[in-house]
Amino acid sequence: WRWAHRSGLLPAKCDCSGGAEPADPLAANMQKGMRLNDGHITYLAVLAKKDAARRGFLSKKSSDNTKWHSKWFALLQNMLFYFESDSSSRPSGLYLLEGCVCDRAPSPKPSMSAKECLEKQYYFTVTFNHDNQKALELRTEDVKDCDEWVAAITQASYRNLATEHETLMQKYLHLIQIVETEKTVAKQLRQQIEDGEIEIERLKSEIGGLLKDNEKIQSNPEVPPSDDDTEIKKIKKVQSFLRGWICRRKWKTIIQD
């Protein structure tokens, strides 16, 4: 990868093993399989400026260790881009952070000069796990910003991203199960509501009929006998006949005796 080779950040073809095996085998495998081109870099740089986990101006020490230059940095996953300014469309460089070590520099010693104290006050380093790459030296304007950058770079690991992805996937699957359960329950509740509405309509119709019958009875006290009343009278007549027949039978038996 000629762009990275010219910038001095990564070896040609972006083979980041650098001759020294990283302590983390996962980082080693990830680095050995890394291949990028200009198109990838441009796309990732745009993505970094938009969705970076952390971004802002940092002072970067020059390669000859003589000067500090202000650059605009953007941290995307385990890649640290830097630009000449926050308005730059193309990055000036890229650091692959997999397997790196980020340390906050110790507090300045009293014996240091004023200039050295200023340089070391909010200063941190990023040390890479291959021998042919110089440590990255960065500086912020205040202690809070320094600590936050150190924490963000320390967490910028493929392993951490994979673990976080797995955790989020488990949560996603759990939420899908909850949603499916809620859908089933909602369907059952809708069916119960529909059945309840049908029963309510039936009861309303039945109550309406009873109210109409009651209004008829109240408006017409002398209602002509209905078929039911006629049947009852017939039954009563038969019962009366049977009672009379039984009484006559008993009376005849008494007389005969």
Contacts in CASP RR format, 6 or more apart in sequence:
PFRMAT RR
TARGET T0000
AUTHOR 0000-0000-0000
METHOD contacts of the structure
MODEL  1
WRWAHRSGLLPAKCDCSGGAEPADPLAANMQKGMRLNDGHITYLAVLAKK
DAARRGFLSKKSSDNTKWHSKWFALLQNMLFYFESDSSSRPSGLYLLEGC
VCDRAPSPKPSMSAKECLEKQYYFTVTFNHDNQKALELRTEDVKDCDEWV
AAITQASYRNLATEHETLMQKYLHLIQIVETEKTVAKQLRQQIEDGEIEI
ERLKSEIGGLLKDNEKIQSNPEVPPSDDDTEIKKIKKVQSFLRGWICRRK
WKTIIQD
1 10 0 8 1.000
1 12 0 8 1.000
1 13 0 8 1.000
1 14 0 8 1.000
1 35 0 8 1.000
1 36 0 8 1.000
1 37 0 8 1.000
2 12 0 8 1.000
3 38 0 8 1.000
3 41 0 8 1.000
4 10 0 8 1.000
4 11 0 8 1.000
4 12 0 8 1.000
4 14 0 8 1.000
4 36 0 8 1.000
4 41 0 8 1.000
4 93 0 8 1.000
4 94 0 8 1.000
5 11 0 8 1.000
5 12 0 8 1.000
7 92 0 8 1.000
7 93 0 8 1.000
7 94 0 8 1.000
9 93 0 8 1.000
9 94 0 8 1.000
9 95 0 8 1.000
9 133 0 8 1.000
10 16 0 8 1.000
10 94 0 8 1.000
10 96 0 8 1.000
10 133 0 8 1.000
11 18 0 8 1.000
11 132 0 8 1.000
13 35 0 8 1.000
14 34 0 8 1.000
14 35 0 8 1.000
14 36 0 8 1.000
14 96 0 8 1.000
15 31 0 8 1.000
15 32 0 8 1.000
15 33 0 8 1.000
15 34 0 8 1.000
16 31 0 8 1.000
16 32 0 8 1.000
16 34 0 8 1.000
16 96 0 8 1.000
16 98 0 8 1.000
16 130 0 8 1.000
17 28 0 8 1.000
17 31 0 8 1.000
17 32 0 8 1.000
17 130 0 8 1.000
18 130 0 8 1.000
18 131 0 8 1.000
18 132 0 8 1.000
18 133 0 8 1.000
19 130 0 8 1.000
19 131 0 8 1.000
19 132 0 8 1.000
20 129 0 8 1.000
20 130 0 8 1.000
20 131 0 8 1.000
21 28 0 8 1.000
22 28 0 8 1.000
22 31 0 8 1.000
22 98 0 8 1.000
22 99 0 8 1.000
22 129 0 8 1.000
22 130 0 8 1.000
23 99 0 8 1.000
23 129 0 8 1.000
24 99 0 8 1.000
24 159 0 8 1.000
26 158 0 8 1.000
26 159 0 8 1.000
27 98 0 8 1.000
27 99 0 8 1.000
27 129 0 8 1.000
27 157 0 8 1.000
27 158 0 8 1.000
27 159 0 8 1.000
30 98 0 8 1.000
30 158 0 8 1.000
31 96 0 8 1.000
31 98 0 8 1.000
34 96 0 8 1.000
36 44 0 8 1.000
41 91 0 8 1.000
41 94 0 8 1.000
42 90 0 8 1.000
44 76 0 8 1.000
44 79 0 8 1.000
44 81 0 8 1.000
44 94 0 8 1.000
45 74 0 8 1.000
45 81 0 8 1.000
45 83 0 8 1.000
45 90 0 8 1.000
45 91 0 8 1.000
45 94 0 8 1.000
46 89 0 8 1.000
47 76 0 8 1.000
48 55 0 8 1.000
48 74 0 8 1.000
48 75 0 8 1.000
48 76 0 8 1.000
48 79 0 8 1.000
48 81 0 8 1.000
48 91 0 8 1.000
49 55 0 8 1.000
49 74 0 8 1.000
49 81 0 8 1.000
49 83 0 8 1.000
49 86 0 8 1.000
51 76 0 8 1.000
52 74 0 8 1.000
52 75 0 8 1.000
52 76 0 8 1.000
53 75 0 8 1.000
53 76 0 8 1.000
53 77 0 8 1.000
53 152 0 8 1.000
53 156 0 8 1.000
54 73 0 8 1.000
54 74 0 8 1.000
54 75 0 8 1.000
54 148 0 8 1.000
54 149 0 8 1.000
54 152 0 8 1.000
55 72 0 8 1.000
55 73 0 8 1.000
55 74 0 8 1.000
55 75 0 8 1.000
56 72 0 8 1.000
56 73 0 8 1.000
56 74 0 8 1.000
56 86 0 8 1.000
57 70 0 8 1.000
57 71 0 8 1.000
57 72 0 8 1.000
57 73 0 8 1.000
57 86 0 8 1.000
58 70 0 8 1.000
58 71 0 8 1.000
58 73 0 8 1.000
58 82 0 8 1.000
58 138 0 8 1.000
58 139 0 8 1.000
58 140 0 8 1.000
58 149 0 8 1.000
59 68 0 8 1.000
59 69 0 8 1.000
59 70 0 8 1.000
59 71 0 8 1.000
59 138 0 8 1.000
59 139 0 8 1.000
59 140 0 8 1.000
60 68 0 8 1.000
60 69 0 8 1.000
60 70 0 8 1.000
60 71 0 8 1.000
60 82 0 8 1.000
60 136 0 8 1.000
60 137 0 8 1.000
60 138 0 8 1.000
61 67 0 8 1.000
61 68 0 8 1.000
61 69 0 8 1.000
61 137 0 8 1.000
61 138 0 8 1.000
61 139 0 8 1.000
62 68 0 8 1.000
62 69 0 8 1.000
63 134 0 8 1.000
65 137 0 8 1.000
68 119 0 8 1.000
68 139 0 8 1.000
71 82 0 8 1.000
71 83 0 8 1.000
71 84 0 8 1.000
71 92 0 8 1.000
72 82 0 8 1.000
72 83 0 8 1.000
72 84 0 8 1.000
72 85 0 8 1.000
72 86 0 8 1.000
72 88 0 8 1.000
73 80 0 8 1.000
73 81 0 8 1.000
73 82 0 8 1.000
73 83 0 8 1.000
73 138 0 8 1.000
74 80 0 8 1.000
74 81 0 8 1.000
74 82 0 8 1.000
74 83 0 8 1.000
75 81 0 8 1.000
75 152 0 8 1.000
75 153 0 8 1.000
75 156 0 8 1.000
77 156 0 8 1.000
77 158 0 8 1.000
77 161 0 8 1.000
78 96 0 8 1.000
78 97 0 8 1.000
78 98 0 8 1.000
78 156 0 8 1.000
78 157 0 8 1.000
78 158 0 8 1.000
78 161 0 8 1.000
79 94 0 8 1.000
79 95 0 8 1.000
79 96 0 8 1.000
79 97 0 8 1.000
79 156 0 8 1.000
80 94 0 8 1.000
80 95 0 8 1.000
80 97 0 8 1.000
80 126 0 8 1.000
80 153 0 8 1.000
80 156 0 8 1.000
81 91 0 8 1.000
81 93 0 8 1.000
81 94 0 8 1.000
82 91 0 8 1.000
82 92 0 8 1.000
82 93 0 8 1.000
82 94 0 8 1.000
82 95 0 8 1.000
83 90 0 8 1.000
83 91 0 8 1.000
83 92 0 8 1.000
84 92 0 8 1.000
95 126 0 8 1.000
95 128 0 8 1.000
95 136 0 8 1.000
97 126 0 8 1.000
97 153 0 8 1.000
97 156 0 8 1.000
97 157 0 8 1.000
98 157 0 8 1.000
98 158 0 8 1.000
99 128 0 8 1.000
99 129 0 8 1.000
99 157 0 8 1.000
100 126 0 8 1.000
100 127 0 8 1.000
100 128 0 8 1.000
100 129 0 8 1.000
100 153 0 8 1.000
101 126 0 8 1.000
101 127 0 8 1.000
101 129 0 8 1.000
102 124 0 8 1.000
102 125 0 8 1.000
102 126 0 8 1.000
102 127 0 8 1.000
102 150 0 8 1.000
102 153 0 8 1.000
102 154 0 8 1.000
103 124 0 8 1.000
103 125 0 8 1.000
103 127 0 8 1.000
103 150 0 8 1.000
104 123 0 8 1.000
104 124 0 8 1.000
104 146 0 8 1.000
104 147 0 8 1.000
104 150 0 8 1.000
105 120 0 8 1.000
105 123 0 8 1.000
105 124 0 8 1.000
105 125 0 8 1.000
106 120 0 8 1.000
107 120 0 8 1.000
107 121 0 8 1.000
108 116 0 8 1.000
108 117 0 8 1.000
108 120 0 8 1.000
108 121 0 8 1.000
112 120 0 8 1.000
119 139 0 8 1.000
122 139 0 8 1.000
122 140 0 8 1.000
122 141 0 8 1.000
122 142 0 8 1.000
122 143 0 8 1.000
122 145 0 8 1.000
122 146 0 8 1.000
123 137 0 8 1.000
123 138 0 8 1.000
123 139 0 8 1.000
123 146 0 8 1.000
124 138 0 8 1.000
124 139 0 8 1.000
124 140 0 8 1.000
124 146 0 8 1.000
124 149 0 8 1.000
124 150 0 8 1.000
125 135 0 8 1.000
125 136 0 8 1.000
125 137 0 8 1.000
125 138 0 8 1.000
126 135 0 8 1.000
126 136 0 8 1.000
126 138 0 8 1.000
126 153 0 8 1.000
127 135 0 8 1.000
127 136 0 8 1.000
128 135 0 8 1.000
128 136 0 8 1.000
138 149 0 8 1.000
139 146 0 8 1.000
140 146 0 8 1.000
140 149 0 8 1.000
216 223 0 8 1.000
217 223 0 8 1.000
225 233 0 8 1.000
END
